[in-house]
């Protein structure tokens, strides 16, 4: 597919912005539209892994990400107040042996800034309405901020429009999987907490679990399946302003096809899973890189075959990790209650978990 091809990217989250970035690196200038009037105002995802940092190097963005974010080299596992194991991410043999803590909002700002540097703009308040198929083309109907409609033919439409993707829906692509009934809580909250601020913390209790990661200054991300989760913070923690809070249910789903009739889906439009494992935004950026390579090589029809098996395996592992932290079965609750007895197993399983969290699994 040469640089003269017309490509539409629907959605300007991290996956859509990354698709614009990587395609522009191949000499392709896609049209990028976003129905909202700005980038997301919330922090959302917060970990940029080594794989992503490596993929961003050719664009010159990696150093800007590093300058803006904070390196997290250790994740501590606690049973209540008792430290069970410390997973040292810096033991990985890689150019970037850490997780970079950077809120998704700031990652998106950096991606958009680089697109603007390349004279590639995002059309905000511009909505993908419908599409129809012509001969080797997809005709998209798009509305602008003034409510005017236009129809344009594209060689490829990239659906990066999130979990409720209209592109996926209109393409007739099924999202397969399941949703947990249990509700999770999430807070970005000011804390004075007796825990290392440059390290991550996973707290495991019989009734469930929670993750604590400092975003910046004294603002921490606290998330998990515990009810009234702020009541489970470490002893002697002082709680300040709540900057953002949310409740959500976890889905583990993957699109049955990632490419169909010159339409493809990436990011949350293609795969949904729990935040455990810190893979969501990173997988979407990786999707964007892979499709840019396939477009360059005129092999985009191979995308489902190349990518879907890896996504299935990854989501299965995320589900297993989620069950370990928050599963409600009798056996999982008892395993968490007696996790101290499992301490000898941690040095055996954590190197694999380390590579997975950092996006370096095969």
MOKA-V674255 format. One record per pair of residues at least 12 apart in sequence whose C-alpha atoms are under 8 Angstrom apart, sorted by sequence separation. I is the first residue (numbers start at 0). GAP is how many residues later the second one is. D is the distance in whole Angstrom. If there is no record, write none. Layout:
i gap d
I GAP D
I GAP D
This chain:
i gap d
19 12 7
52 12 8
73 12 7
74 12 5
127 12 7
128 12 5
129 12 7
138 12 6
139 12 5
199 12 6
200 12 6
209 12 7
210 12 5
257 12 7
267 12 8
290 12 7
323 12 8
73 13 6
74 13 7
127 13 6
128 13 5
138 13 6
139 13 6
199 13 5
209 13 5
210 13 6
266 13 8
73 14 5
74 14 8
127 14 5
128 14 7
138 14 4
139 14 7
198 14 7
199 14 7
209 14 4
254 14 8
266 14 7
72 15 6
73 15 6
126 15 6
127 15 7
137 15 6
138 15 6
198 15 8
208 15 6
209 15 7
254 15 5
15 16 8
72 16 5
73 16 7
125 16 7
126 16 5
136 16 6
137 16 5
196 16 8
197 16 7
207 16 8
208 16 6
209 16 7
253 16 6
254 16 6
266 16 7
267 16 7
72 17 6
125 17 6
126 17 7
136 17 6
137 17 6
196 17 6
207 17 6
208 17 6
253 17 4
266 17 4
125 18 5
136 18 5
137 18 7
207 18 6
252 18 6
253 18 6
265 18 6
266 18 7
124 19 6
125 19 6
135 19 7
136 19 7
137 19 7
206 19 7
209 19 8
251 19 8
252 19 5
11 20 7
124 20 5
251 20 5
252 20 7
266 20 7
8 21 7
10 21 7
11 21 7
123 21 8
250 21 6
251 21 4
265 21 6
6 22 8
7 22 6
8 22 6
9 22 6
10 22 6
11 22 5
250 22 5
251 22 7
265 22 7
2 23 8
4 23 8
5 23 8
6 23 5
7 23 5
8 23 5
9 23 5
10 23 5
249 23 6
250 23 7
2 24 6
3 24 7
5 24 7
6 24 6
7 24 6
8 24 6
9 24 6
10 24 7
72 24 7
73 24 8
249 24 5
2 25 5
5 25 8
7 25 8
72 25 5
1 26 8
2 26 7
12 26 7
71 26 6
72 26 7
191 26 7
11 27 7
12 27 8
70 27 6
71 27 5
190 27 6
70 28 6
71 28 6
189 28 5
190 28 6
70 29 5
71 29 7
189 29 4
190 29 7
69 30 6
70 30 6
188 30 5
189 30 6
68 31 6
69 31 5
187 31 6
188 31 5
68 32 5
69 32 7
187 32 5
188 32 7
68 33 5
186 33 8
187 33 5
188 33 8
24 34 7
65 34 7
67 34 7
186 34 6
187 34 6
185 35 7
186 35 5
185 36 6
186 36 6
21 37 8
64 37 8
185 37 4
20 38 8
127 38 8
184 38 6
185 38 7
127 39 8
130 39 7
183 39 7
184 39 6
261 39 8
129 40 7
183 40 6
184 40 6
193 40 7
270 40 8
183 41 4
184 41 7
192 41 7
193 41 8
258 41 8
259 41 8
276 41 6
64 42 7
182 42 7
183 42 7
184 42 7
193 42 7
258 42 7
272 42 6
275 42 6
52 43 8
181 43 7
183 43 8
184 43 8
192 43 7
193 43 7
49 44 8
184 44 7
192 44 4
258 44 6
273 44 7
276 44 7
49 45 8
64 45 7
191 45 6
192 45 6
257 45 7
258 45 6
272 45 7
273 45 7
275 45 7
49 46 5
63 46 8
190 46 7
191 46 5
257 46 5
272 46 8
275 46 6
49 47 7
190 47 6
191 47 7
256 47 6
49 48 7
190 48 5
191 48 8
273 48 7
48 49 7
49 49 7
60 49 8
189 49 6
190 49 6
48 50 5
49 50 8
60 50 8
188 50 7
189 50 5
257 50 7
47 51 6
48 51 6
188 51 7
189 51 5
256 51 8
46 52 6
47 52 5
188 52 6
189 52 6
46 53 6
47 53 6
60 53 8
188 53 4
189 53 7
46 54 5
47 54 7
187 54 6
188 54 5
45 55 6
46 55 6
186 55 7
187 55 5
188 55 7
45 56 5
46 56 7
186 56 8
187 56 5
45 57 4
46 57 8
186 57 6
187 57 6
253 57 8
44 58 6
45 58 6
186 58 4
253 58 7
43 59 7
44 59 5
185 59 5
186 59 7
42 60 5
43 60 6
184 60 8
185 60 5
42 61 5
43 61 7
184 61 6
185 61 6
41 62 8
42 62 5
184 62 5
41 63 6
42 63 8
183 63 6
184 63 7
251 63 7
40 64 6
182 64 7
183 64 5
39 65 6
182 65 6
183 65 6
38 66 7
182 66 5
183 66 8
181 67 6
182 67 8
251 67 7
180 68 7
181 68 8
38 69 7
179 69 6
180 69 8
38 70 8
178 70 7
179 70 6
178 71 6
179 71 6
178 72 4
177 73 6
178 73 6
176 74 7
177 74 6
178 74 8
176 75 6
177 75 6
176 76 4
175 77 5
176 77 7
281 77 8
174 78 6
175 78 5
278 78 7
174 79 5
175 79 6
276 79 7
277 79 6
174 80 4
175 80 6
276 80 5
278 80 7
173 81 6
174 81 6
172 82 7
173 82 5
172 83 6
173 83 8
172 84 6
172 85 8
37 86 6
36 87 5
37 87 8
172 87 8
33 88 7
35 88 6
36 88 5
31 89 7
32 89 6
33 89 6
34 89 6
35 89 5
170 89 7
13 90 8
20 90 7
31 90 5
32 90 5
33 90 5
34 90 4
35 90 8
16 91 7
28 91 7
30 91 8
31 91 6
32 91 6
33 91 6
34 91 5
32 92 8
33 92 6
34 92 5
170 92 7
13 93 7
17 93 7
20 93 8
32 93 6
33 93 6
34 93 8
13 94 6
16 94 6
20 94 6
32 94 7
12 95 7
16 95 7
19 95 7
32 95 8
174 95 8
166 96 8
167 96 8
13 97 8
167 97 7
16 98 8
166 98 8
167 101 7
224 101 6
223 102 8
158 104 7
164 104 5
156 105 7
157 105 6
158 105 6
159 105 6
161 105 7
162 105 5
163 105 7
155 106 5
156 106 5
157 106 5
158 106 4
159 106 5
161 106 5
162 106 5
154 107 7
155 107 6
156 107 6
157 107 6
158 107 6
159 107 6
160 107 7
161 107 5
162 107 8
155 108 8
157 108 7
159 108 7
160 108 6
162 108 8
159 109 6
162 109 7
11 110 7
158 110 7
102 112 7
101 113 7
100 114 7
209 115 8
208 116 5
207 117 6
208 117 6
9 118 7
207 118 4
206 119 8
207 119 7
207 120 8
203 121 7
206 121 7
75 123 7
77 123 7
79 123 6
73 124 8
74 124 6
75 124 6
76 124 6
77 124 6
78 124 6
79 124 6
137 124 7
72 125 8
73 125 5
74 125 4
75 125 5
76 125 5
77 125 5
78 125 5
79 125 6
136 125 7
137 125 8
207 125 7
71 126 6
72 126 7
73 126 6
74 126 6
75 126 6
76 126 6
77 126 6
78 126 6
135 126 7
206 126 6
70 127 8
71 127 6
74 127 7
76 127 7
205 127 5
71 128 7
132 128 8
205 128 6
207 128 8
205 129 8
205 130 5
204 131 6
205 131 4
203 132 6
204 132 6
15 143 8
15 144 5
14 145 6
15 145 8
7 146 7
5 147 8
6 147 6
9 147 7
12 147 7
5 148 5
6 148 6
7 148 6
8 148 6
9 148 6
10 148 7
11 148 7
12 148 8
4 149 8
5 149 5
6 149 5
7 149 5
8 149 5
9 149 5
10 149 5
11 149 7
4 150 6
5 150 7
6 150 6
7 150 6
8 150 6
9 150 5
10 150 4
6 151 7
8 151 7
9 151 6
10 151 7
80 153 7
79 154 8
80 154 8
9 157 8
45 169 8
103 177 8
41 202 8
44 230 8
51 230 6
46 231 6
50 231 8
54 231 8
45 232 8
44 233 8
47 233 8
48 233 7
51 233 7
47 234 6
51 234 7
54 234 7
44 235 8
46 235 8
44 236 6
14 251 7
14 252 6
83 256 7
78 257 8
84 258 7
83 259 6
98 259 7
78 260 7
97 260 7
78 261 7
84 261 7
91 262 8
86 263 7
91 263 7
86 264 8
88 265 6
14 266 7
18 266 7
21 266 7
25 266 7
13 267 7
17 267 6
21 267 6
86 267 7
14 269 5
18 269 5
22 269 5
13 270 7
14 270 5
17 270 6
18 270 7
21 270 6
25 270 7
13 271 7
17 271 7
14 272 7
15 272 7
18 272 8
14 273 6
18 273 7
0 294 6
1 294 7
0 295 6
0 296 7
1 296 8
0 297 5
50 307 7
48 308 8
49 308 6
50 308 6
48 309 5
49 309 7
50 309 7
48 310 6
49 310 8
